[in-house]
Amino acid sequence: MNPDDLIQNYVDDVARLLPRGQRRDVAFELRALLTEELAAKAAESGRPADEAMARELVLAFGRPAEAAARYHPGLNVIDPADSRRFLRLTLIGLAVIWLLGLVDILRRPLATDPLTVLGTWWTSYGLGALWWPGAPPATSYGLGALWWPGALVAGFAAAAWFRRSRPERAAWEPRRRRDRDHVNRFGYLAVIAAAICGLLLLFNPGAILDFFWNGRAAASAYRALALDEDFTSSRAPWLVALLSLQLALYAVLIVRGRWQPLTRRIDIGLTFAGCAFLTWLLGGGIFAAEPADQTAKAFIVLIVIAYLIDAGVKLRRELGRAAYLPSA
Amino acid sequence: MVTGDAYDKLELELRRGVVVLAALSQLHTARYGYELRQSLSENGMPIEEGTLYPLLRRLESQGVLTSEWRTDGGPPRRYYVLSTAGHELYGRLTSAWQGLNNTMDLLLKGGERHEP
C-alpha cells in the first residue's frame, strides 16, 4: 500500500470516532502532521518513505480509538475506580444465577441425562440464550443470565452520573459505628420461638386449620397441607437436625450476649449448610399436593437466595476482619 | 531491585506532569504541531506525536491557545499560540513549577543526607 494511502486510511479511522463538529478539521491537520512526520523519518533514514515506515509511524500514534480519545474528553460509563467492584459483582451474580438455573433445570421431570440438562441450561440461563434466540427455552427465559451485567451497568452508570453532576452530595461520609458483635437477646429468643412454632406447624399442619376454623375446615384443606411421605421419612430428620444446630448456636449467643470469632464462623458454616440442604429439598416432594409443594418450593428458592446473600456478606465481613490483622 | 520496566513507567509519569508547561513555554510565538515537537525535542524534551498533537487541540478548546490555518507558500498548517488566558496560565504554572522544583531540591538533598 502506498504510504500516503495508509496514512489516509488511519486518519479516516480516527476521524470516524471523533465528534462530528471537529471531525474534518482534526482529520485535515492530523493527515498533514503525519505526512510531515513521515517525510522527516524518510529524510533521517536516507531512503524514500515506504509502507513499513508509515505503518510504524501510525502504530506509534496508537490505535485509532486511543488517538481519537486523546482529542476529546473521555466518557467513562462506569468510573474506573468502580471497575473491580463491578467485575466482582458481575461474576458473583452470574455464578448465583447459573447455579440456581442449574438447580431449576435439574428438578424438571425431563432432566434425565447430563447432556439434556446441560443443553437446556445453556439455552435458558446460560449464555446460549444470546446465540440461539430461536430455541423455546430462550424465549421463555429472555436473555439468560445476561440481564444481571446489564442491570449492573445501568446502576453503576447512574451512580457515576450522580457523582459527577452532584459532587457535593456524593461526598464520602463516615458511617456511624455499629457494634455488630452485640446480640439482641430478646430478638434471638423470638427467633427461637418462631422457629419452634414453624417446625410444629410444619409437622402438624392441621393445628393451624383447627385454630382458625375450629375443626370445621374442609377435608381438602387438610389434604392440601399433608406432607409428602418420603419427605417425612428421609429429609425431615435432617431439617430438624440442622435447625436444632442453628437454634443451639442462638442459645449460646443468648447466654454469652456477644458474637465471637468461633460463633461467627460456625454461623457462616451453618448458613452454607442450610443453602445446600434447602437446594437438596427442591429435588423431591415436600407436600403431597402439587400446588402446595410448588408454592413451598418457590419460597425455598427465595430463602436460598437470601441465605446465599447473607452467607456471602458474613463471609466477606469475616475475611475483612482477618485482612485488618497485621501480616506475618 | 526496581526493574527497567518500572523505571520507564515512573519516568513517563514524571514527564507527563510537565508536558503542558513544556508545550506552553514554546508557544509565545505561533508554531504548528510538528515544528513545536521539533523545538521541544531539540531542547531535550521529546514528546510523542500521539501525545502532543491532541494536547494542542485540548488546550485550544480550553481557551489556553488560539489557532489559525496558514499556508505561507507551503502546505496548509495549523499554527498555535498562547491566548491572553494562556499567558496568564503560563505565568501561574511557571511559579507553581518553580516552587515545586525548590521543594523537590530540598527533599532530595534531605534524602541524600539520610542515605546509609
Interface residues (C-beta under 8 A of the other chain):
Chain A: Q22 V26 F28 E29 L30 A32 L33 L34 T35 E36 E37 A40 A60 F61 G62 E66 A67 R70 Y71 H72 P73
Chain B: Y32 G33 Y34 E48 E49 G50 T51 Y53 P54 L55 R57 R58 P75 P76 R77 R78
